[in-house]
């Protein structure tokens, strides 16, 4: 029996030595598992946030742009002007709007005294022959757009559309600016 007792303590010391090394290894493996779970959770949250941001921004840009009827003219009212520009919106996003084939209203008022109730002479003018010689394309910051709307393409329902059609029929080669010497 004494021999067996002598063997027992030596087995216990070997077992305790291997248990201490196993505990250190278990703590290290446990720390790696916890760190991995936290890292994966953080990456998942980040990916969901990026995906939500992308979907929300794409939805805002395409929603308004999808309302543009490209077969018709649009009226664009700017924040600081009373009269709109008329043309075709060819690009629209959250930063800018591109307007082509542009027309605007010109009001010719008489400055004769005593004629306050005289009707205004309103003319639709094609953009392009102004003093600064602009191209027939306008890039407008969307912060400056108060609102825009599609115009009816029937000349009976829209005087502006009828005037544009009349101008195009009378000027099949487009706007020809007169030069003066």
Rosetta silent file (secondary structure, phi, psi, omega in degrees, C-alpha in Angstrom):
SEQUENCE: XXXXXXXXXXXXXXXXXXXXXXXXXXXXXXXXXXXXXXXXXXXXXXXXXXXXXXXXXXXXXXXXXXXXXXXXXXXXXXXXXXXXXXXXXXXXXXXXXXXXXXXXXXXXXXXXXXXXXXXXXXXXXXXXXXXXXXXXXXXXXXXXXXXXXXXXXXXXXXXXXXXXXXXXXXXXXXXXXXXXX
SCORE:     score description
SCORE:     0.000 S_00000001
   1 L     0.000  -34.734  178.558    0.000    0.000    0.000 S_00000001
   2 H   -63.330  -32.686  179.410    2.802    2.320    0.699 S_00000001
   3 H   -66.893  -40.646 -179.558    3.970    1.855   -2.840 S_00000001
   4 H   -66.640  -38.303  177.852    0.601    2.830   -4.176 S_00000001
   5 H   -64.927  -36.986 -179.824    0.519    5.923   -2.016 S_00000001
   6 H   -66.378  -33.741  179.403    3.907    6.900   -3.261 S_00000001
   7 H   -73.196  -31.983 -177.420    2.695    6.573   -6.846 S_00000001
   8 H   -61.473  -49.549 -179.323   -0.345    8.695   -6.277 S_00000001
   9 H   -60.834  -35.665  179.930    1.427   11.954   -5.464 S_00000001
  10 H   -68.434  -34.568  176.589    3.645   11.620   -8.522 S_00000001
  11 H   -67.434  -39.583  179.382    0.570   11.110  -10.741 S_00000001
  12 H   -64.928  -40.145 -179.267   -1.090   14.151   -9.189 S_00000001
  13 H   -67.825  -35.416  176.587    1.935   16.360   -9.806 S_00000001
  14 H   -69.445  -40.420 -179.704    2.041   15.284  -13.470 S_00000001
  15 H   -66.258  -40.716 -179.709   -1.703   15.836  -13.850 S_00000001
  16 H   -69.092  -32.788  177.936   -1.542   19.267  -12.235 S_00000001
  17 H   -67.236  -42.465  179.513    1.338   20.299  -14.521 S_00000001
  18 H   -72.305  -29.776  178.733   -0.592   19.278  -17.649 S_00000001
  19 H   -69.431  -40.975  178.175   -3.777   20.932  -16.324 S_00000001
  20 H   -62.947  -41.980  177.436   -2.028   24.305  -15.809 S_00000001
  21 H   -66.670  -36.790  178.482   -0.700   24.255  -19.388 S_00000001
  22 H   -68.819  -36.937  178.961   -4.167   23.297  -20.678 S_00000001
  23 H   -66.115  -41.470  178.164   -5.824   26.117  -18.740 S_00000001
  24 H   -62.848  -41.707  179.577   -3.457   28.692  -20.249 S_00000001
  25 H   -66.430  -40.310  178.588   -4.156   27.300  -23.719 S_00000001
  26 H   -63.918  -40.833  178.470   -7.933   27.341  -23.056 S_00000001
  27 H   -63.378  -42.441 -179.334   -7.812   30.997  -21.931 S_00000001
  28 H   -66.057  -44.229  177.845   -5.874   31.963  -25.058 S_00000001
  29 H   -65.546  -39.260  178.082   -8.271   30.072  -27.366 S_00000001
  30 H   -64.284  -40.340  178.272  -11.253   31.585  -25.522 S_00000001
  31 H   -64.847  -39.362  177.774   -9.870   35.099  -25.953 S_00000001
  32 H   -64.610  -41.759  179.263   -9.422   34.482  -29.693 S_00000001
  33 H   -62.748  -45.370 -179.965  -13.008   33.235  -29.979 S_00000001
  34 H   -63.849  -44.096  178.690  -14.414   36.286  -28.164 S_00000001
  35 H   -62.544  -41.577  178.960  -12.291   38.657  -30.256 S_00000001
  36 H   -63.221  -42.759  179.573  -13.398   36.919  -33.468 S_00000001
  37 H   -63.903  -44.339  179.167  -17.077   37.173  -32.518 S_00000001
  38 H   -63.236  -43.305  179.428  -16.734   40.881  -31.677 S_00000001
  39 H   -63.739  -45.842  178.526  -14.852   41.546  -34.928 S_00000001
  40 H   -63.543  -39.701  178.386  -17.413   39.667  -37.054 S_00000001
  41 H   -64.057  -43.236  179.310  -20.281   41.467  -35.313 S_00000001
  42 H   -63.960  -43.130  178.588  -18.647   44.865  -35.930 S_00000001
  43 H   -63.506  -40.711  178.750  -18.032   44.085  -39.609 S_00000001
  44 H   -62.494  -45.532  178.561  -21.643   42.936  -40.004 S_00000001
  45 H   -61.184  -43.528  179.431  -22.978   46.155  -38.449 S_00000001
  46 H   -62.558  -44.275  178.859  -20.689   48.226  -40.699 S_00000001
  47 H   -64.144  -40.687  178.014  -21.808   46.373  -43.852 S_00000001
  48 H   -63.858  -41.462  179.204  -25.489   46.783  -42.953 S_00000001
  49 H   -64.569  -43.595  178.930  -24.973   50.535  -42.382 S_00000001
  50 H   -64.513  -42.477  178.827  -23.156   50.975  -45.720 S_00000001
  51 H   -63.273  -44.324  179.024  -25.839   48.981  -47.544 S_00000001
  52 H   -63.507  -42.072  178.551  -28.657   51.011  -45.949 S_00000001
  53 H   -61.986  -44.811 -179.859  -26.919   54.296  -46.820 S_00000001
  54 H   -63.186  -45.108 -179.534  -26.421   53.200  -50.433 S_00000001
  55 H   -64.845  -42.231 -179.258  -30.029   52.074  -50.835 S_00000001
  56 H   -65.668  -42.935  179.694  -31.425   55.266  -49.303 S_00000001
  57 H   -68.694  -40.193  179.101  -29.288   57.550  -51.490 S_00000001
  58 H   -66.611  -38.091  179.193  -30.003   55.599  -54.640 S_00000001
  59 H   -64.161  -42.867 -179.749  -33.720   55.647  -53.858 S_00000001
  60 H   -64.504  -40.741 -178.708  -33.733   59.451  -53.404 S_00000001
  61 H   -69.175  -45.245 -173.780  -31.879   60.073  -56.670 S_00000001
  62 H   -80.079  -23.283 -178.601  -33.900   57.752  -58.853 S_00000001
  63 H   -63.660  -50.987 -179.137  -37.304   58.578  -57.425 S_00000001
  64 H   -70.195  -41.089 -179.222  -37.365   62.178  -58.652 S_00000001
  65 H   -63.387  -31.383 -179.585  -35.505   61.393  -61.875 S_00000001
  66 L   -71.833  -14.709  178.853  -38.033   58.689  -62.719 S_00000001
  67 L   -83.037  -11.839  179.235  -40.800   61.326  -62.705 S_00000001
  68 L   -73.549  122.173  174.895  -39.248   63.185  -65.655 S_00000001
  69 L   -89.696  101.197 -172.811  -41.227   62.454  -68.829 S_00000001
  70 L   -67.895  -13.095  178.366  -38.403   62.621  -71.371 S_00000001
  71 L   -85.370   -5.982 -176.120  -40.840   62.854  -74.283 S_00000001
  72 L  -122.176  168.724  173.593  -42.194   66.184  -72.990 S_00000001
  73 L   -86.581  155.995  177.140  -40.913   69.612  -72.024 S_00000001
  74 E  -122.462  151.196  171.590  -40.558   70.659  -68.388 S_00000001
  75 E  -103.014  128.100 -178.781  -40.978   74.001  -66.646 S_00000001
  76 E  -116.828  116.113  179.163  -38.208   74.684  -64.110 S_00000001
  77 E   -99.438  122.733  179.781  -38.863   77.348  -61.476 S_00000001
  78 E   -91.733  158.300 -175.875  -35.754   78.630  -59.712 S_00000001
  79 L   -59.674  -41.138 -171.968  -35.676   79.893  -56.131 S_00000001
  80 L  -102.414   13.812 -179.775  -34.740   83.484  -56.984 S_00000001
  81 L  -128.446  149.804  177.132  -36.787   84.031  -60.176 S_00000001
  82 L   -86.483  -33.497 -175.943  -40.473   84.540  -60.867 S_00000001
  83 L   -98.526  141.216 -177.321  -40.411   83.245  -64.432 S_00000001
  84 L   -85.803  167.045  165.931  -39.495   79.663  -65.282 S_00000001
  85 E   -99.184  145.328  176.851  -37.181   78.158  -67.846 S_00000001
  86 E  -116.681  136.524  179.420  -38.742   75.676  -70.256 S_00000001
  87 E   179.008 -166.545  179.024  -36.756   72.815  -71.720 S_00000001
  88 E  -110.607  123.575  176.407  -36.061   69.114  -71.521 S_00000001
  89 E   -77.187  117.202 -178.836  -34.498   67.707  -68.369 S_00000001
  90 E  -105.233  -15.345  175.696  -31.852   65.264  -69.601 S_00000001
  91 E  -151.529  140.993 -179.416  -30.147   64.561  -66.260 S_00000001
  92 E  -152.395  124.059  173.184  -31.301   64.888  -62.670 S_00000001
  93 L  -144.777 -167.378 -175.171  -29.672   63.801  -59.434 S_00000001
  94 L   -72.653  -13.933 -177.224  -29.239   65.119  -55.903 S_00000001
  95 L  -104.170  -39.765 -174.858  -26.579   67.649  -56.967 S_00000001
  96 E  -149.998  165.790  176.350  -27.607   69.072  -60.339 S_00000001
  97 E  -129.137  138.350  176.286  -30.137   69.143  -63.154 S_00000001
  98 E  -111.296  125.407 -177.936  -29.250   69.448  -66.853 S_00000001
  99 E  -116.124  127.273  178.374  -31.763   71.294  -69.038 S_00000001
 100 E  -116.407  163.690  177.077  -31.555   71.209  -72.871 S_00000001
 101 E    53.737   62.921 -166.352  -33.522   72.943  -75.645 S_00000001
 102 E   -93.448  138.502  174.115  -34.198   75.946  -73.402 S_00000001
 103 E  -131.368  156.855  175.083  -36.818   78.685  -73.731 S_00000001
 104 E  -146.872  162.635  179.971  -37.783   81.461  -71.338 S_00000001
 105 E   -91.066  138.623  175.728  -40.455   84.147  -71.080 S_00000001
 106 E  -121.827  126.024 -179.024  -39.645   87.762  -71.812 S_00000001
 107 E  -103.213  120.875  177.520  -42.061   90.443  -70.627 S_00000001
 108 E  -103.771  109.900 -178.563  -42.089   93.680  -72.629 S_00000001
 109 L  -105.143  140.572  176.932  -43.772   96.396  -70.604 S_00000001
 110 L   -80.577  138.371  178.928  -44.715   99.785  -71.931 S_00000001
 111 L  -105.327   29.946  177.550  -43.372  102.707  -69.932 S_00000001
 112 L   -76.938  130.790  179.025  -46.042  105.132  -71.147 S_00000001
 113 L   -68.312  143.686  176.930  -47.456  107.197  -68.267 S_00000001
 114 L    83.337    5.025  179.671  -51.107  106.683  -67.445 S_00000001
 115 L  -117.196   58.775 -175.917  -51.311  103.186  -68.970 S_00000001
 116 L   -71.991  -34.511 -175.605  -51.115  101.084  -65.808 S_00000001
 117 L   -93.877   16.025  179.403  -53.731   98.493  -66.800 S_00000001
 118 L   -68.328  135.747  179.466  -52.265   97.835  -70.247 S_00000001
 119 L   -64.204  146.184 -179.128  -51.875   94.083  -70.926 S_00000001
 120 L   -78.583  144.281  175.484  -48.309   92.784  -70.808 S_00000001
 121 E   -94.347  106.197 -177.249  -46.621   91.651  -73.995 S_00000001
 122 E  -106.830  128.717 -178.292  -45.180   88.223  -73.135 S_00000001
 123 E  -124.258  139.200  173.720  -42.878   86.506  -75.620 S_00000001
 124 E   -89.512  123.698 -174.349  -41.339   83.036  -75.513 S_00000001
 125 E  -116.120  135.709  175.586  -37.635   83.359  -76.374 S_00000001
 126 E   -80.935  131.804  179.145  -35.225   80.590  -77.406 S_00000001
 127 L   -69.554  135.374  173.651  -31.987   80.650  -75.405 S_00000001
 128 L   147.696  -29.253 -177.465  -28.861   81.257  -77.443 S_00000001
 129 L  -102.333   15.541  179.063  -28.703   84.750  -78.996 S_00000001
 130 L   -68.889  167.824 -175.730  -28.158   86.680  -75.769 S_00000001
 131 L   -54.751  -39.898 -176.762  -25.188   89.006  -75.400 S_00000001
 132 L   -84.220   -3.104  174.265  -23.033   86.394  -73.656 S_00000001
 133 L    60.813   57.064 -177.953  -23.794   83.729  -76.339 S_00000001
 134 L   -73.825  154.662  170.792  -24.819   80.762  -74.196 S_00000001
 135 L   -76.657  165.328 -177.333  -25.071   77.206  -75.472 S_00000001
 136 L   -86.773   47.823  178.022  -28.484   75.582  -75.452 S_00000001
 137 E  -149.185  137.449 -178.593  -27.722   73.623  -72.278 S_00000001
 138 E  -131.874  130.634  174.783  -27.967   74.691  -68.665 S_00000001
 139 E  -105.385  118.748 -173.510  -26.575   72.914  -65.599 S_00000001
 140 E  -116.741  129.598  174.234  -28.538   73.982  -62.530 S_00000001
 141 E   -64.610  128.155 -175.942  -27.627   73.263  -58.916 S_00000001
 142 H   -64.807  -18.849  174.616  -30.650   71.433  -57.467 S_00000001
 143 H   -65.871  -22.009 -178.549  -30.461   73.647  -54.363 S_00000001
 144 H   -93.238   -3.386 -179.797  -31.563   76.505  -56.649 S_00000001
 145 E   -90.787  119.136  177.312  -34.588   74.641  -58.066 S_00000001
 146 E   -75.570  -51.838  170.953  -37.827   75.602  -56.325 S_00000001
 147 E  -164.873  166.664  175.520  -39.832   73.042  -58.301 S_00000001
 148 E  -139.913  158.994  179.406  -40.212   71.612  -61.787 S_00000001
 149 E  -150.468  150.222  174.482  -43.107   70.065  -63.660 S_00000001
 150 E   -75.625  140.879  176.937  -43.793   68.175  -66.874 S_00000001
 151 L   -96.844  150.337  174.648  -45.742   70.162  -69.483 S_00000001
 152 L   -68.510  140.359 -177.400  -48.604   68.761  -71.503 S_00000001
 153 L   -89.830   -2.764  178.384  -47.452   68.073  -75.041 S_00000001
 154 L   -83.908  123.971 -179.713  -50.783   68.973  -76.583 S_00000001
 155 L   -61.633  -22.473  178.531  -50.709   72.504  -78.026 S_00000001
 156 L   -74.110  -28.794 -176.620  -54.373   72.949  -77.067 S_00000001
 157 L   -94.582  -19.304 -176.700  -53.624   72.410  -73.370 S_00000001
 158 L  -135.911  115.870  178.249  -50.340   74.328  -73.106 S_00000001
 159 H   -66.934  -32.042  179.322  -49.652   77.686  -74.719 S_00000001
 160 H   -66.876  -47.838  179.269  -45.945   77.234  -74.015 S_00000001
 161 H   -61.983  -39.761  177.692  -45.798   73.882  -75.791 S_00000001
 162 H   -62.861  -41.324  179.387  -47.777   75.341  -78.710 S_00000001
 163 H   -67.092  -37.348  177.539  -45.326   78.281  -78.952 S_00000001
 164 H   -65.113  -45.320  178.509  -42.337   75.902  -78.879 S_00000001
 165 H   -61.569  -40.311  178.986  -43.864   73.773  -81.655 S_00000001
 166 H   -64.616  -42.951  178.328  -44.564   76.911  -83.699 S_00000001
 167 H   -60.918  -44.067 -178.294  -40.961   78.132  -83.244 S_00000001
 168 H   -66.380  -35.288  177.026  -39.585   74.751  -84.337 S_00000001
 169 H   -68.529  -38.857 -178.946  -41.807   74.707  -87.434 S_00000001
 170 H   -77.363  -20.484 -177.917  -40.739   78.248  -88.383 S_00000001
 171 L  -129.241   70.200 -176.318  -37.041   77.513  -87.706 S_00000001
 172 L   -63.349  -22.663  178.604  -36.327   73.966  -88.948 S_00000001
 173 L   -93.359    8.559 -179.250  -32.553   74.641  -88.838 S_00000001
 174 L    87.732 -173.721 -176.833  -32.706   75.873  -85.260 S_00000001
 175 L   -71.379  128.080  176.456  -32.026   79.325  -83.881 S_00000001
 176 L  -114.199  110.756 -179.174  -30.072   81.634  -86.210 S_00000001
 177 L   -78.794  136.872  177.917  -28.602   84.615  -84.379 S_00000001
 178 L   -85.319  134.110  177.446  -28.393   87.861  -86.314 S_00000001
 179 L  -102.165  138.543  178.318  -25.026   89.529  -86.286 S_00000001
 180 L  -117.803  143.628 -179.229  -24.727   93.299  -86.294 S_00000001
 181 L  -100.119    0.000    0.000  -21.641   95.263  -87.259 S_00000001
